[in-house]
Amino acid sequence: MQEQNKYSVGEFSEKTGISIRTLHYYDEIGLLQPEKHPSSGHRIYTHQDILTLQKIISLKFLGYSLNEIIHLMHEPRFTVDLNETLTFHFQALEKEKERIDQSMAAIKRVIRLLEEEGEVDSAILFSLIHGMQTENIQKEWMEQHQLSDVMEGLSKKTEEEKITLDQTFIQLAKEVKQLYGKPAEDPEVQEMIQTYLEASLEFLGEDLIQTLADLNVAELEPDIEELENISPSPFTEAEQSWLNAAMEYYMKHQDFKWNFWGDEKPRS
C-alpha cells in the first residue's frame, strides 16, 4: 500500500524492524498512534511516525520505561533537569553490567571445570556456583567488618587461581564421599585434610594469611556464622560434622598455622 511515504503496518514493521505486535501495543497505549483508514480502520504510518519511533527507541536505549516515555514524548525540549533520571538509569545499567560480567565469569569457570573434571557432583557444582554468585555479598560483609585488606587481597586472585581452588574443593568433596565414616585419625582422612588445607593456604598466599592471622577473631566471631550462611556447606549435616572432627584432629596433631577463624570448616 506504500504511496507518498505512507505504509501499512506490515510495511512499516519491515522498514523499521519493529514487530507488528509491538506496533499494535504502542498504538493501544497511546505511544505511537498512526492514522487510521476512514473506511477499513487499518493503520497508516507516515514518515513522521518513523521520527516518532526513533525518539521512542532512543529513550528505551537510555533505560526509560514505556510509561516514562509516554510523558517524555510530549516535552518540546529537555534541560539539565533530565539528568536526574539519566543518572538513575546510568547507575541501574552499571549494576546490570556488573551482574552480567559476574555471570559471564562464572559461566567460563563452570565450563572450564566441567571440561577438566568430566563429571562433578551436582550438589558440589551448585555450591561452587552459589559461591560465585554471592561474591559481592561476601565483599559487602567484609566491608562492613573493616576487612578491606582481605577483600582487596582476594580480589587480586586470578581466574586460574580460583579454578585451581575449585578443583581442589571438588577433589575434597569426592574424597569425603569415599572416606566418610572412617576414624578422624585414619591416614587417608588426614592426608585428605592436609591436601585441601595446604592448597587453600597456597591460594591465599603469605601476605593474606598474615593479614587474616592478625585479625581480632573474638570481635568477629559473633558474625562469622552470618558469613557462613551466605554460602552453606554442600555436605550433609553428618558429613560436615565428620569433616569438622577430622580437621580438628589435624589441627591438634600438626604444626598448622591456619586457625584464625576459630573453626575449621572448609570454604569453597
VMD Tcl script that draws the C-alpha trace (Angstrom):
set ca {
  {0.00 0.00 0.00}
  {3.08 2.22 0.03}
  {2.36 5.59 -1.62}
  {3.58 9.08 -0.84}
  {5.59 7.82 2.14}
  {2.60 6.02 3.64}
  {2.93 2.46 4.92}
  {0.70 -0.33 6.10}
  {1.56 -1.83 9.47}
  {3.34 -4.73 7.73}
  {5.39 -2.40 5.52}
  {6.22 -0.16 8.48}
  {7.28 -3.20 10.51}
  {9.57 -4.39 7.72}
  {11.05 -0.91 7.24}
  {11.76 -0.25 10.92}
  {12.45 -3.77 12.22}
  {9.79 -3.41 14.93}
  {7.34 -6.31 15.13}
  {3.70 -5.83 14.19}
  {2.70 -6.99 17.65}
  {4.84 -4.26 19.25}
  {3.45 -1.61 16.89}
  {-0.08 -2.66 17.83}
  {0.82 -2.39 21.52}
  {2.37 1.06 21.08}
  {-0.87 2.17 19.41}
  {-3.02 0.72 22.21}
  {-1.11 2.55 24.97}
  {-1.03 5.83 23.05}
  {2.71 5.83 22.45}
  {2.71 5.68 18.65}
  {-0.73 6.16 17.14}
  {-0.80 6.26 13.34}
  {-3.60 7.49 11.12}
  {-6.50 5.10 10.55}
  {-8.06 4.44 7.17}
  {-11.53 6.05 7.31}
  {-13.37 3.00 5.99}
  {-11.28 -0.05 6.87}
  {-9.74 1.28 10.09}
  {-6.32 -0.10 9.04}
  {-3.30 1.69 10.44}
  {-1.49 4.04 8.07}
  {2.05 5.05 9.02}
  {3.93 8.08 7.68}
  {7.47 9.44 7.71}
  {6.59 11.40 10.85}
  {5.82 8.11 12.58}
  {9.34 6.94 11.72}
  {10.74 10.01 13.51}
  {8.48 9.37 16.48}
  {9.59 5.75 16.62}
  {13.24 6.88 16.60}
  {12.54 9.00 19.69}
  {10.90 6.03 21.41}
  {13.81 3.72 20.60}
  {16.33 6.36 21.75}
  {14.59 6.79 25.11}
  {14.31 3.00 25.56}
  {18.02 2.76 24.80}
  {18.67 5.21 27.66}
  {16.71 2.97 30.02}
  {13.34 4.67 30.26}
  {10.17 2.60 30.68}
  {7.30 2.93 28.21}
  {5.22 4.82 30.79}
  {8.05 7.31 31.27}
  {8.50 7.62 27.51}
  {4.80 8.47 27.01}
  {5.28 11.56 29.20}
  {8.69 12.49 27.75}
  {7.38 12.34 24.19}
  {5.26 15.44 24.87}
  {8.26 17.51 26.00}
  {9.24 20.11 23.35}
  {12.76 20.36 24.75}
  {14.92 18.97 27.56}
  {17.01 20.74 30.18}
  {19.52 19.71 32.81}
  {16.55 18.52 34.89}
  {16.59 15.35 32.80}
  {19.99 14.49 34.27}
  {18.43 13.20 37.48}
  {16.62 10.38 35.72}
  {19.52 9.81 33.33}
  {21.84 9.38 36.31}
  {19.42 6.91 37.87}
  {19.30 4.87 34.64}
  {23.08 5.03 34.31}
  {23.52 3.60 37.81}
  {20.99 0.85 37.05}
  {22.87 -0.07 33.87}
  {26.17 -0.14 35.78}
  {24.67 -2.64 38.24}
  {23.28 -4.72 35.38}
  {26.67 -4.68 33.63}
  {28.33 -5.81 36.85}
  {25.81 -8.66 37.15}
  {26.34 -9.70 33.53}
  {30.13 -9.61 33.89}
  {29.86 -11.72 37.05}
  {27.59 -14.24 35.30}
  {29.91 -14.47 32.30}
  {32.92 -15.07 34.54}
  {31.01 -17.78 36.44}
  {29.96 -19.46 33.17}
  {33.58 -19.55 31.99}
  {34.70 -21.11 35.28}
  {31.95 -23.74 35.18}
  {32.72 -24.61 31.54}
  {36.40 -24.97 32.40}
  {35.68 -27.12 35.45}
  {33.39 -29.48 33.55}
  {35.87 -29.76 30.69}
  {38.72 -30.65 33.03}
  {36.80 -32.75 35.56}
  {34.47 -34.52 33.13}
  {31.89 -35.02 35.88}
  {31.05 -33.03 39.01}
  {28.52 -33.92 41.71}
  {25.52 -31.61 41.28}
  {25.47 -30.51 44.94}
  {29.14 -29.53 44.75}
  {28.75 -27.74 41.43}
  {25.76 -25.73 42.65}
  {27.66 -24.90 45.83}
  {30.53 -23.51 43.77}
  {28.15 -21.56 41.52}
  {26.38 -20.16 44.58}
  {29.75 -19.07 45.94}
  {30.48 -17.24 42.67}
  {27.02 -15.68 42.70}
  {27.39 -14.34 46.24}
  {30.91 -12.94 45.89}
  {29.54 -9.39 46.02}
  {27.58 -10.17 49.20}
  {30.75 -11.59 50.76}
  {32.62 -8.41 49.78}
  {29.91 -6.28 51.39}
  {30.22 -8.36 54.57}
  {33.97 -7.74 54.61}
  {33.49 -4.01 54.08}
  {31.03 -3.85 56.98}
  {33.57 -5.56 59.23}
  {36.53 -3.41 58.16}
  {38.20 -6.24 56.27}
  {39.09 -4.17 53.22}
  {42.64 -5.59 53.16}
  {41.27 -9.13 52.99}
  {38.77 -8.16 50.31}
  {41.48 -6.45 48.26}
  {43.75 -9.48 48.53}
  {41.02 -11.87 47.37}
  {40.01 -9.55 44.51}
  {43.53 -9.82 43.10}
  {43.27 -13.58 42.68}
  {43.31 -14.64 39.04}
  {40.65 -16.80 37.41}
  {43.30 -19.50 37.07}
  {43.91 -19.47 40.82}
  {40.17 -19.57 41.54}
  {39.69 -22.52 39.19}
  {42.57 -24.39 40.85}
  {40.94 -23.91 44.25}
  {37.58 -25.01 42.83}
  {39.21 -28.22 41.58}
  {40.77 -28.80 44.99}
  {37.35 -28.43 46.62}
  {35.80 -30.84 44.09}
  {38.51 -33.38 44.92}
  {37.87 -32.88 48.64}
  {34.15 -33.50 48.07}
  {34.85 -36.74 46.19}
  {37.11 -37.99 48.98}
  {34.61 -37.00 51.68}
  {32.05 -39.26 49.98}
  {34.61 -42.08 49.76}
  {36.12 -41.80 53.24}
  {33.09 -40.67 55.27}
  {32.72 -42.75 58.41}
  {36.39 -43.63 58.85}
  {38.08 -42.52 62.08}
  {39.45 -38.98 62.09}
  {42.96 -40.31 62.70}
  {42.88 -42.58 59.64}
  {45.94 -41.78 57.46}
  {43.83 -41.40 54.31}
  {41.48 -38.98 56.07}
  {44.36 -36.93 57.42}
  {46.06 -36.87 54.02}
  {42.82 -35.54 52.52}
  {42.67 -32.76 55.10}
  {46.32 -31.86 54.62}
  {45.99 -31.66 50.83}
  {42.96 -29.39 50.99}
  {44.29 -27.05 53.67}
  {47.69 -26.71 52.02}
  {46.01 -25.89 48.70}
  {43.87 -23.29 50.49}
  {46.96 -21.73 52.05}
  {48.70 -21.65 48.69}
  {45.68 -19.89 47.21}
  {45.67 -17.26 49.97}
  {49.41 -16.56 49.86}
  {51.63 -15.48 52.73}
  {50.57 -11.82 52.82}
  {46.87 -12.59 53.03}
  {47.48 -15.37 55.57}
  {49.31 -12.88 57.79}
  {46.51 -10.34 57.39}
  {43.95 -12.93 58.46}
  {46.15 -14.13 61.32}
  {46.33 -10.58 62.69}
  {42.54 -10.24 62.90}
  {40.77 -9.94 66.22}
  {38.75 -13.14 65.93}
  {36.94 -12.55 69.22}
  {35.29 -9.43 67.80}
  {34.33 -11.15 64.55}
  {33.18 -14.47 65.97}
  {29.51 -13.49 66.56}
  {29.19 -12.51 62.87}
  {31.16 -15.35 61.27}
  {28.06 -17.57 61.24}
  {26.38 -14.90 59.11}
  {29.22 -15.20 56.58}
  {29.00 -19.00 56.61}
  {25.26 -18.84 55.90}
  {25.92 -16.86 52.72}
  {27.50 -19.99 51.19}
  {26.16 -23.02 53.07}
  {28.06 -26.30 53.01}
  {27.18 -28.73 50.20}
  {27.72 -31.66 52.57}
  {25.06 -33.34 54.67}
  {25.00 -32.38 58.32}
  {26.56 -35.73 59.25}
  {29.30 -35.39 56.62}
  {30.08 -31.83 57.73}
  {30.34 -32.87 61.39}
  {32.65 -35.74 60.43}
  {34.78 -33.40 58.30}
  {35.00 -30.82 61.11}
  {36.14 -33.53 63.52}
  {38.81 -34.70 61.07}
  {40.06 -31.13 60.69}
  {40.11 -30.57 64.44}
  {42.21 -33.71 64.83}
  {44.61 -32.46 62.15}
  {44.94 -29.06 63.84}
  {45.78 -30.64 67.18}
  {48.33 -33.08 65.83}
  {50.07 -30.99 63.18}
  {52.06 -27.80 63.26}
  {49.43 -25.95 61.28}
  {49.18 -22.15 61.29}
  {45.74 -21.58 59.76}
  {43.48 -21.25 62.78}
  {42.43 -17.61 62.73}
  {38.70 -18.16 62.26}
  {38.27 -20.18 65.41}
  {36.65 -23.05 63.48}
  {37.90 -25.35 60.78}
  {35.05 -25.58 58.32}
  {36.26 -25.73 54.72}
  {35.18 -22.93 52.44}
  {34.60 -23.08 48.71}
}
mol new
graphics top color blue
foreach p $ca { graphics top sphere $p radius 0.5 }
foreach p [lrange $ca 0 end-1] q [lrange $ca 1 end] { graphics top cylinder $p $q radius 0.2 }
display resetview
